[in-house]
Amino acid sequence: MASALPQPVQRLINEFARLPGIGPKSAARLTFYLLRMADEQALDLAAALQDMKERTIFCSNCFHITEEDPCRLCTDPARDDRLLCVVEEPLDVLAIERSQAYNGRYHVLHGAISPVEGVGPEDLKINELVHRVQQSHFQEIILATNPTLEGESTALYLQRRLTDSGVRLTRLARGLPVGGDLEYTDEITLGRALEGRQEL
């Protein structure tokens, strides 16, 4: 049976539905909103998406998002080279930066170990982290993975991999809600969690 929708409309619905947190109904609502949007606004949105994909890369050092390699966080001379904060996603870097409680370096794993989803240590930037720690003079590594089952498993795995490095390993304090994500945590809670981090 032929679709009641033109092919370009159905294609956009299908593409929106592939995004995390967007189901078929939300995808259809977004598509029909864009259909009614002024041409100039829709084209601006398309240009912004294309610009982001063409100009945004991952830093070859910390794997945060950037337009230049290495990124500004890695080249900033005012940051503390003795501290390294390991996070799951680039959004976690933004959350920690908003707290204004941390001024060290970062390392973005790009996910967490999750056997259910088929994500193993080899799928993350863990080998790059170990190599970076071996080549640098960090005095403390803060494992700032999310307080979820996957985040805890990842932190435990990192602890085993980094124990012989001679670097102090800490974990964010338990002020963070279990099952939550760093990117949705308010600045005060995240700042207190950074200040109250504990030895592993």
Secondary structure, 3 states (H helix, E strand, C coil): CCCCCCHHHHHHHHHHHCCCCCCHHHHHHHHHHHHHCCHHHHHHHHHHHHHHHHHCEECCCCCCEECCCCCHHHHCCCCEEEEEEEECCHHHHHHHHHHCCCCEEEEECCCCCEHHHCECHHHCCHHHHHHHHHHCCCCEEEECCCCCHHHHHHHHHHHHHHHHHCCEEEECCCCCCCCCCHHHCCHHHHHHHHHCCEEC
